[in-house]
Amino acid sequence: MPTIFRKLRKSLLTENKFSKYLVYAAGEIVLVVIGILIALQINTCNNQKIQNDKEQFYLSEIKSTLIQDSLAIKKVLEYNIQKKKVIGEMMGIFSDTLNNRERLAILDRSTDVFVDYRLFEPSSTTFNNMISAETISVIQDNQLKNMLTNYYEYNYAEGLQERLVQMNRKVVDEAFPEFFTREFAKAQLNLDTELKPIDEVELHKSSVFLSDLYGISYLINMQDDFLKRTLSDIDKLIKKIDQNLD
């Protein structure tokens, strides 16, 4: 094809048909420009498809992790039901109708659940990978982008949940040593000690212990409310992602 154009140009110049040559030259330029524009359009379409594919991939991955987050939250809420029940039972040691052996028996059977706690932290690997790879821009819906940023950049480990951990550890560190009576050391460690006998334990007279138990129960209720709001946020995010998935 280029050979034909060269021959045509040479023929027009040889025959001194300059005006026709100008028309031909202009037409050739137009064809070149059209070819460039078509190539640019194809390249733009290819790049757009690549970006769209990336967006669909990331949104699908984020949706999957959000579903897992919602399941994790539900497990925390289920555990908190059990923990609040145990705390209620532990508060029963303050009843003046019990003796110390009955009180310590309550604490003993409550230990396994009480010393543990459940926290929620979202799975943010996919979102963090997008940030580190600077591909957050592939999400075209700015509202969705802001919703995801707010969800993943919130510090879940501090504030309410951090306070819950501190309170729980405080009780374990301060109140649970009361378990170590003379009888306990003999039964569990086979040691004869000069520790307080069980009849001298006065944990049931500690206003600090009762206050701490109440405080933990209160914080768990607050955590429940926070997690339920987070579940609602996750539900909104998933619906918004579905609107952007093909």
C-alpha positions in Angstrom: 0.0 0.0 0.0 2.8 2.6 0.8 4.3 1.7 -2.6 1.1 2.6 -4.4 1.0 6.0 -2.5 4.6 6.7 -3.5 4.0 6.0 -7.1 0.9 8.1 -7.1 2.7 11.1 -5.5 5.6 10.7 -8.1 3.1 10.6 -11.0 1.3 13.7 -9.8 4.6 15.6 -9.4 6.0 14.4 -12.7 2.9 15.5 -14.6 3.1 18.9 -12.8 -0.4 18.5 -11.4 0.5 20.4 -8.2 -3.0 21.3 -7.2 -4.1 17.7 -7.4 -1.0 16.7 -5.4 -2.0 19.1 -2.6 -5.4 17.6 -2.4 -3.8 14.1 -2.3 -1.3 15.2 0.4 -4.1 16.6 2.5 -6.1 13.4 2.1 -3.1 11.4 3.1 -2.5 13.5 6.2 -6.2 13.0 7.1 -5.8 9.3 6.8 -2.7 9.3 9.0 -4.5 11.4 11.6 -7.5 9.1 11.6 -5.2 6.1 11.9 -3.5 7.7 15.0 -6.9 8.6 16.5 -8.1 5.0 16.0 -4.9 3.6 17.6 -5.3 6.0 20.5 -8.9 5.0 21.0 -8.1 1.3 20.9 -5.3 1.9 23.5 -7.6 3.9 25.7 -10.3 1.2 25.5 -7.7 -1.4 26.4 -6.4 0.6 29.4 -10.0 1.2 30.5 -10.7 -2.5 30.4 -7.6 -3.2 32.4 -8.7 -0.7 35.0 -12.3 -2.0 35.1 -11.0 -5.6 35.5 -8.8 -4.4 38.4 -11.7 -2.6 40.0 -14.0 -5.7 39.7 -11.3 -7.9 41.2 -10.6 -5.7 44.2 -14.3 -5.1 44.9 -15.0 -8.8 44.8 -12.1 -9.5 47.2 -13.2 -6.7 49.6 -16.7 -8.0 49.5 -15.5 -11.4 50.5 -13.5 -10.0 53.4 -16.4 -7.9 54.6 -18.6 -11.0 54.7 -15.9 -12.6 56.9 -15.7 -9.5 59.1 -19.5 -9.8 59.7 -19.1 -13.4 60.7 -16.3 -12.5 63.1 -18.4 -9.8 64.7 -21.3 -12.2 65.3 -18.9 -14.6 67.0 -17.8 -11.8 69.4 -21.4 -10.9 70.1 -22.2 -14.6 70.9 -19.2 -14.8 73.2 -20.2 -11.6 75.0 -23.6 -13.2 75.9 -21.8 -16.0 77.6 -19.3 -13.6 79.3 -22.0 -11.3 80.7 -23.7 -14.3 82.1 -20.5 -15.4 83.9 -20.0 -11.9 85.2 -23.5 -11.9 86.6 -22.7 -15.2 88.4 -19.4 -13.8 89.8 -21.3 -10.8 91.2 -23.3 -13.5 93.2 -20.3 -13.9 95.5 -21.3 -10.7 97.2 -24.4 -12.3 98.6 -24.2 -12.5 102.4 -26.0 -15.9 102.3 -22.9 -17.7 101.0 -19.8 -18.9 102.8 -16.3 -18.5 101.4 -16.1 -22.0 100.0 -19.2 -21.4 98.0 -17.9 -18.0 96.8 -14.6 -19.4 95.6 -16.4 -22.3 93.9 -18.3 -19.7 91.8 -15.1 -17.9 90.9 -13.4 -21.2 90.1 -16.0 -22.3 87.6 -16.1 -18.8 86.1 -12.4 -18.5 85.5 -12.0 -20.0 82.0 -14.6 -17.7 80.4 -13.8 -14.6 82.5 -10.1 -14.4 81.8 -10.7 -14.5 78.0 -12.3 -11.8 75.9 -13.1 -11.2 72.2 -12.1 -8.2 70.1 -12.9 -7.3 66.6 -10.3 -6.1 64.0 -11.3 -6.1 60.3 -9.4 -8.0 57.7 -7.7 -5.2 55.8 -5.1 -7.0 53.7 -6.8 -6.4 50.3 -7.5 -2.7 51.1 -3.9 -2.2 52.4 -2.6 -3.8 49.2 -4.5 -1.4 47.1 -3.1 1.5 49.1 0.5 0.3 49.0 0.2 -0.4 45.2 -1.5 3.1 44.8 -4.5 1.4 43.0 -7.2 2.9 45.1 -8.0 5.1 42.1 -9.4 2.1 40.2 -12.6 2.5 42.3 -14.5 5.0 40.3 -17.4 5.5 42.8 -16.1 8.2 45.1 -18.8 7.6 47.7 -17.8 3.9 47.9 -14.1 4.9 48.1 -14.8 7.2 51.0 -16.9 4.6 52.8 -14.1 2.0 52.4 -11.5 4.4 53.6 -13.5 5.3 56.7 -14.2 1.6 57.5 -10.6 0.5 57.2 -8.7 3.5 58.6 -10.7 3.5 61.9 -8.6 2.4 64.8 -10.5 -0.5 66.2 -7.8 -1.5 68.7 -7.9 1.7 70.7 -10.7 3.4 72.7 -13.5 1.2 73.9 -11.9 -2.2 73.0 -8.6 -1.2 74.5 -10.3 -0.1 77.7 -12.2 -3.5 77.9 -8.9 -5.3 77.7 -7.3 -3.2 80.4 -10.3 -3.7 82.8 -10.3 -7.4 82.2 -6.6 -7.7 82.9 -6.9 -5.6 86.0 -9.4 -7.9 87.6 -7.3 -11.0 86.7 -4.2 -9.4 88.1 -5.7 -8.0 91.3 -8.6 -10.2 92.3 -7.7 -13.6 91.1 -4.7 -14.0 93.4 -7.4 -14.4 96.1 -7.8 -17.9 94.7 -4.4 -18.8 96.2 -5.5 -19.8 99.6 -3.7 -22.3 101.9 -6.2 -25.0 100.8 -5.8 -24.2 97.1 -2.0 -24.4 97.3 -2.3 -27.8 99.0 -4.9 -29.2 96.6 -3.4 -27.9 93.3 0.4 -27.6 94.1 0.8 -30.1 97.0 2.4 -27.3 99.0 2.1 -26.6 102.7 2.1 -22.8 102.9 1.3 -19.9 105.3 -1.2 -18.3 102.9 -4.5 -17.2 104.2 -7.0 -19.9 104.9 -10.1 -19.9 102.8 -12.2 -18.7 105.7 -10.2 -15.4 105.8 -10.7 -14.5 102.2 -12.7 -11.2 102.0 -13.0 -10.7 98.3 -16.8 -10.5 98.7 -16.2 -7.3 100.7 -14.2 -5.5 98.0 -16.1 -2.6 96.5 -13.3 -2.3 93.9 -13.8 -5.8 92.7 -17.6 -5.3 92.4 -17.0 -2.0 90.7 -14.6 -3.6 88.2 -17.0 -6.4 87.4 -19.8 -3.9 86.8 -17.4 -1.8 84.7 -16.5 -4.8 82.5 -20.1 -5.7 82.0 -20.9 -2.0 81.0 -18.0 -2.0 78.5 -19.1 -5.2 77.0 -22.6 -3.7 76.4 -20.9 -0.7 74.8 -18.8 -3.0 72.6 -22.0 -4.8 71.6 -23.6 -1.6 70.5 -20.4 -0.6 68.6 -20.2 -3.9 66.8 -23.9 -3.8 65.9 -23.3 -0.4 64.3 -20.3 -1.8 62.5 -22.4 -4.7 61.2 -24.8 -2.1 59.8 -21.9 -0.3 58.1 -20.7 -3.5 56.6 -24.1 -4.2 55.2 -24.2 -0.8 53.6 -20.7 -1.3 52.1 -21.7 -4.7 50.6 -24.8 -3.2 49.0 -22.8 -0.4 47.6 -20.1 -2.8 46.2 -22.9 -4.9 44.6 -24.0 -1.7 42.8 -20.5 -1.4 41.3 -20.0 -5.0 40.4 -20.9 -6.1 36.9 
